[in-house]
Amino acid sequence: MISHITVDRRDATYDHHAEQAVLPVTVHHRDGRTEPTRLVMDPGQVELYFLQLGRLIDTRAEERRRCGELAGM
């Protein structure tokens, strides 16, 4: 059974012939095993995750600013 998946600290690639982005990831199993694999995304998925990750980055930055302001009070 899979516990979670982490993104590897390696560059994603784009195959323009297949029109797919490939992101290296590691699958973590509940028994402690891990296995490297790839997350393959079509252009629509890449655009969707671009927007979602951008929102998460903005939310984190805003929260850090807010917490910094509270700490200064």
DSSP file (Angstrom, degrees, kcal/mol; ACC not computed):
  #  RESIDUE AA STRUCTURE BP1 BP2  ACC     N-H-->O    O-->H-N    N-H-->O    O-->H-N    TCO  KAPPA ALPHA  PHI   PSI    X-CA   Y-CA   Z-CA
    1    1 A M              0   0    0      0, 0.0    29,-2.4     0, 0.0    30,-0.4   0.000 360.0 360.0 360.0 143.0    0.0    0.0    0.0
    2    2 A I  E     -A   29   0A   0     27,-0.2    27,-0.3     1,-0.2     3,-0.1  -0.663 360.0-175.0 -86.9 134.4    1.2    3.5   -0.8
    3    3 A S  E     -     0   0A   0     25,-3.2     2,-0.3     1,-0.4    26,-0.2   0.889  63.8 -41.8 -88.0 -53.7    1.8    6.0    2.0
    4    4 A H  E     -A   28   0A   0     24,-1.4    24,-3.1     2,-0.0     2,-0.4  -0.971  48.0-119.5-166.4 172.8    2.6    9.1   -0.1
    5    5 A I  E     -A   27   0A   0     -2,-0.3     2,-0.4    22,-0.2    22,-0.2  -0.989  21.8-162.4-127.7 135.1    4.5   10.3   -3.1
    6    6 A T  E     -A   26   0A   0     20,-2.5    20,-2.9    -2,-0.4     2,-0.4  -0.906  22.9-117.6-117.8 148.3    7.3   13.0   -3.1
    7    7 A V  E     -A   25   0A   0     -2,-0.4    18,-0.3    18,-0.2     2,-0.1  -0.677  32.8-125.9 -80.8 131.1    8.7   15.0   -5.9
    8    8 A D        -     0   0    0     16,-2.3     2,-2.0    -2,-0.4    -1,-0.0  -0.431  21.1-112.9 -74.0 151.9   12.4   14.3   -6.6
    9    9 A R  S    S+     0   0    0     -2,-0.1     2,-0.3     2,-0.0    -1,-0.1  -0.410  83.2 105.0 -85.0  62.2   14.8   17.3   -6.6
   10   10 A R  S    S-     0   0    0     -2,-2.0     2,-0.1    14,-0.2    -2,-0.0  -0.943  78.6 -88.0-136.3 157.8   15.5   16.9  -10.3
   11   11 A D        -     0   0    0     -2,-0.3     2,-0.1    12,-0.1    -3,-0.0  -0.365  36.2-125.2 -69.2 142.5   14.3   18.9  -13.3
   12   12 A A        -     0   0    0     11,-0.1     2,-0.3    -2,-0.1    11,-0.2  -0.473  26.9-148.0 -75.0 157.6   11.1   18.0  -15.1
   13   13 A T  E     -B   22   0A   0      9,-2.5     9,-3.1    -2,-0.1     2,-0.5  -0.882   3.9-142.0-126.2 160.8   11.3   17.4  -18.8
   14   14 A Y  E     -B   21   0A   0     -2,-0.3     2,-0.8     7,-0.2     7,-0.2  -0.988   2.2-156.5-127.1 125.8    9.0   18.0  -21.7
   15   15 A D  E  >> -B   20   0A   0      5,-3.1     5,-1.6    -2,-0.5     4,-1.5  -0.862   7.4-170.6 -99.2 103.1    8.6   15.6  -24.6
   16   16 A H  T  45S+     0   0    0     -2,-0.8    -1,-0.2     1,-0.2     5,-0.1   0.757  83.3  56.3 -71.3 -22.5    7.2   17.7  -27.4
   17   17 A H  T  45S+     0   0    0      1,-0.2    -1,-0.2    -3,-0.1    -2,-0.0   0.922 119.0  31.1 -71.6 -43.7    6.5   14.7  -29.6
   18   18 A A  T  45S-     0   0    0      2,-0.2    -2,-0.2    -3,-0.0    -1,-0.2   0.575 103.8-132.6 -86.5 -10.4    4.3   13.1  -27.0
   19   19 A E  T  <5 +     0   0    0     -4,-1.5     2,-0.4     1,-0.2    -3,-0.2   0.941  62.5 129.7  53.2  51.9    3.2   16.5  -25.7
   20   20 A Q  E   < -B   15   0A   0     -5,-1.6    -5,-3.1    22,-0.2     2,-0.4  -0.993  53.5-142.3-136.3 141.6    3.8   15.4  -22.1
   21   21 A A  E     -BC  14  41A   0     20,-2.9    20,-2.8    -2,-0.4     2,-0.5  -0.811  18.5-154.6 -95.9 144.4    5.7   16.8  -19.2
   22   22 A V  E     -BC  13  40A   0     -9,-3.1    -9,-2.5    -2,-0.4    18,-0.2  -0.984   9.7-173.1-126.9 125.1    7.5   14.2  -17.0
   23   23 A L  E     - C   0  39A   0     16,-2.5    16,-3.0    -2,-0.5     2,-0.2  -0.970  24.8-127.2-119.4 120.7    8.3   14.9  -13.4
   24   24 A P  E     + C   0  38A   0      0, 0.0   -16,-2.3     0, 0.0     2,-0.3  -0.475  39.0 169.9 -67.5 133.2   10.5   12.4  -11.4
   25   25 A V  E     -AC   7  37A   0     12,-2.4    12,-2.8   -18,-0.3     2,-0.4  -0.902  29.4-132.2-137.4 165.2    8.8   11.3   -8.2
   26   26 A T  E     -AC   6  36A   0    -20,-2.9   -20,-2.5    -2,-0.3     2,-0.5  -0.991  14.8-144.6-122.7 129.8    9.4    8.7   -5.5
   27   27 A V  E     -AC   5  35A   0      8,-3.0     8,-1.9    -2,-0.4     2,-0.5  -0.812  13.8-155.4 -91.6 127.8    6.6    6.4   -4.3
   28   28 A H  E     -AC   4  34A   0    -24,-3.1   -25,-3.2    -2,-0.5   -24,-1.4  -0.916   6.4-153.9-107.6 124.9    6.7    5.7   -0.5
   29   29 A H  E >   -A    2   0A   0      4,-3.1     3,-2.0    -2,-0.5   -27,-0.2  -0.633  25.4-117.7 -95.9 155.5    5.1    2.5    0.7
   30   30 A R  T 3  S+     0   0    0    -29,-2.4   -28,-0.1     1,-0.3    -1,-0.1   0.755 113.3  61.4 -63.6 -24.2    3.8    2.0    4.2
   31   31 A D  T 3  S-     0   0    0    -30,-0.4    -1,-0.3     2,-0.1     3,-0.1   0.389 123.9-101.0 -84.7   6.0    6.3   -0.9    4.8
   32   32 A G  S <  S+     0   0    0     -3,-2.0    -2,-0.1     1,-0.3     2,-0.0   0.245  80.3 131.7  97.5 -13.6    9.2    1.6    4.2
   33   33 A R        -     0   0    0     -5,-0.1    -4,-3.1     2,-0.0    -1,-0.3  -0.374  36.4-164.6 -69.6 152.1   10.0    0.6    0.7
   34   34 A T  E     -C   28   0A   0     -6,-0.2    -6,-0.2    -3,-0.1    -8,-0.0  -0.962   6.9-171.2-131.9 154.6   10.5    3.4   -1.9
   35   35 A E  E     -C   27   0A   0     -8,-1.9    -8,-3.0    -2,-0.3     2,-0.2  -0.967  20.6-129.2-147.4 132.1   10.5    3.3   -5.7
   36   36 A P  E     +C   26   0A   0      0, 0.0     2,-0.2     0, 0.0   -10,-0.2  -0.527  42.1 145.0 -76.2 144.4   11.4    5.9   -8.2
   37   37 A T  E     -C   25   0A   0    -12,-2.8   -12,-2.4    -2,-0.2     2,-0.4  -0.830  40.4 -98.9-155.9-164.9    9.0    6.6  -11.0
   38   38 A R  E     -C   24   0A   0     -2,-0.2     2,-0.6   -14,-0.2   -16,-0.0  -0.969  11.2-140.3-132.2 145.2    7.6    9.4  -13.1
   39   39 A L  E     -C   23   0A   0    -16,-3.0   -16,-2.5    -2,-0.4     2,-0.5  -0.935  25.0-159.3-100.3 117.8    4.5   11.6  -13.0
   40   40 A V  E     -C   22   0A   0     -2,-0.6     2,-0.4   -18,-0.2   -18,-0.2  -0.872  12.2-177.3-104.5 126.7    3.4   12.1  -16.6
   41   41 A M  E     -C   21   0A   0    -20,-2.8   -20,-2.9    -2,-0.5    -2,-0.0  -0.958  20.8-136.1-127.8 140.9    1.2   15.1  -17.4
   42   42 A D    >>  -     0   0    0     -2,-0.4     4,-2.1   -22,-0.2     3,-0.5  -0.430  43.7 -93.7 -82.6 168.9   -0.5   16.3  -20.5
   43   43 A P  H 3> S+     0   0    0      0, 0.0     4,-2.3     0, 0.0     5,-0.2   0.851 125.3  54.0 -55.1 -38.1   -0.4   20.1  -21.3
   44   44 A G  H 3> S+     0   0    0      1,-0.2     4,-2.2     2,-0.2     5,-0.1   0.893 109.0  48.3 -63.6 -39.8   -3.8   20.7  -19.6
   45   45 A Q  H <> S+     0   0    0     -3,-0.5     4,-2.7     2,-0.2     5,-0.2   0.892 109.2  53.4 -67.1 -39.2   -2.6   19.1  -16.4
   46   46 A V  H  X S+     0   0    0     -4,-2.1     4,-2.2     1,-0.2    -2,-0.2   0.929 110.7  46.9 -60.8 -44.9    0.6   21.1  -16.4
   47   47 A E  H  X S+     0   0    0     -4,-2.3     4,-2.1     2,-0.2    -2,-0.2   0.910 112.0  50.6 -64.0 -42.6   -1.4   24.3  -16.7
   48   48 A L  H  X S+     0   0    0     -4,-2.2     4,-2.5     1,-0.2    -2,-0.2   0.937 113.1  44.4 -61.0 -47.9   -3.8   23.3  -13.9
   49   49 A Y  H  X S+     0   0    0     -4,-2.7     4,-3.0     1,-0.2     5,-0.3   0.827 108.6  58.9 -69.3 -30.5   -0.9   22.4  -11.5
   50   50 A F  H  X S+     0   0    0     -4,-2.2     4,-2.0    -5,-0.2    -1,-0.2   0.942 110.9  42.1 -58.6 -47.8    0.9   25.7  -12.5
   51   51 A L  H  X S+     0   0    0     -4,-2.1     4,-2.0     2,-0.2    -2,-0.2   0.929 116.5  47.4 -65.9 -45.7   -2.1   27.6  -11.3
   52   52 A Q  H  X S+     0   0    0     -4,-2.5     4,-2.0     1,-0.2    -2,-0.2   0.916 113.8  46.6 -64.8 -43.8   -2.7   25.5   -8.2
   53   53 A L  H  X S+     0   0    0     -4,-3.0     4,-2.4     1,-0.2    -1,-0.2   0.874 109.5  55.4 -67.4 -36.1    1.0   25.6   -7.1
   54   54 A G  H  X S+     0   0    0     -4,-2.0     4,-2.3    -5,-0.3    -1,-0.2   0.907 108.0  48.8 -60.7 -41.9    1.1   29.4   -7.8
   55   55 A R  H  X S+     0   0    0     -4,-2.0     4,-2.7     2,-0.2    -2,-0.2   0.900 110.5  50.8 -64.4 -40.6   -1.8   29.9   -5.4
   56   56 A L  H  X S+     0   0    0     -4,-2.0     4,-2.5     2,-0.2    -2,-0.2   0.905 110.1  49.4 -64.5 -40.6   -0.1   27.7   -2.8
   57   57 A I  H  X S+     0   0    0     -4,-2.4     4,-2.4     2,-0.2    -2,-0.2   0.924 112.8  47.5 -63.3 -44.3    3.1   29.8   -3.1
   58   58 A D  H  X S+     0   0    0     -4,-2.3     4,-2.5     2,-0.2    -2,-0.2   0.906 111.7  50.4 -63.0 -42.2    1.1   33.0   -2.7
   59   59 A T  H  X S+     0   0    0     -4,-2.7     4,-2.4     2,-0.2    -2,-0.2   0.912 111.2  48.6 -63.0 -43.4   -0.8   31.6    0.3
   60   60 A R  H  X S+     0   0    0     -4,-2.5     4,-2.5     2,-0.2    -2,-0.2   0.928 111.9  48.8 -62.4 -45.1    2.4   30.6    2.0
   61   61 A A  H  X S+     0   0    0     -4,-2.4     4,-2.2     1,-0.2    -2,-0.2   0.915 112.3  48.3 -62.3 -43.1    4.0   34.0    1.4
   62   62 A E  H  X S+     0   0    0     -4,-2.5     4,-2.7     2,-0.2    -1,-0.2   0.908 111.8  49.5 -64.1 -42.1    1.0   35.8    2.7
   63   63 A E  H  X S+     0   0    0     -4,-2.4     4,-2.8     2,-0.2     5,-0.2   0.894 110.3  50.6 -64.9 -39.8    0.8   33.6    5.8
   64   64 A R  H  X S+     0   0    0     -4,-2.5     4,-2.0     2,-0.2    -1,-0.2   0.901 111.9  47.5 -65.4 -39.8    4.5   34.2    6.4
   65   65 A R  H  X S+     0   0    0     -4,-2.2     4,-2.2     2,-0.2    -2,-0.2   0.930 112.9  49.2 -63.9 -44.3    4.0   38.0    6.1
   66   66 A R  H  X S+     0   0    0     -4,-2.7     4,-2.2     1,-0.2    -2,-0.2   0.917 112.1  47.3 -62.0 -44.9    1.0   37.8    8.4
   67   67 A C  H  X S+     0   0    0     -4,-2.8     4,-2.2     1,-0.2    -1,-0.2   0.865 110.7  52.9 -66.3 -35.6    2.9   35.8   11.0
   68   68 A G  H  X S+     0   0    0     -4,-2.0     4,-1.3    -5,-0.2    -1,-0.2   0.883 108.7  49.8 -66.1 -37.9    5.8   38.1   10.8
   69   69 A E  H  < S+     0   0    0     -4,-2.2     4,-0.4     1,-0.2    -2,-0.2   0.894 111.3  48.8 -66.6 -40.1    3.5   41.1   11.4
   70   70 A L  H >< S+     0   0    0     -4,-2.2     3,-1.1     1,-0.2    -2,-0.2   0.880 108.1  54.1 -67.0 -37.0    2.0   39.4   14.5
   71   71 A A  H 3< S+     0   0    0     -4,-2.2    -1,-0.2     1,-0.3    -2,-0.2   0.814 104.8  55.5 -67.2 -28.7    5.4   38.5   15.9
   72   72 A G  T 3<        0   0    0     -4,-1.3    -1,-0.3     1,-0.2    -2,-0.2   0.557 360.0 360.0 -80.3  -7.6    6.3   42.2   15.7
   73   73 A M    <         0   0    0     -3,-1.1    -1,-0.2    -4,-0.4    -2,-0.1   0.480 360.0 360.0 -76.2 360.0    3.4   43.3   17.8
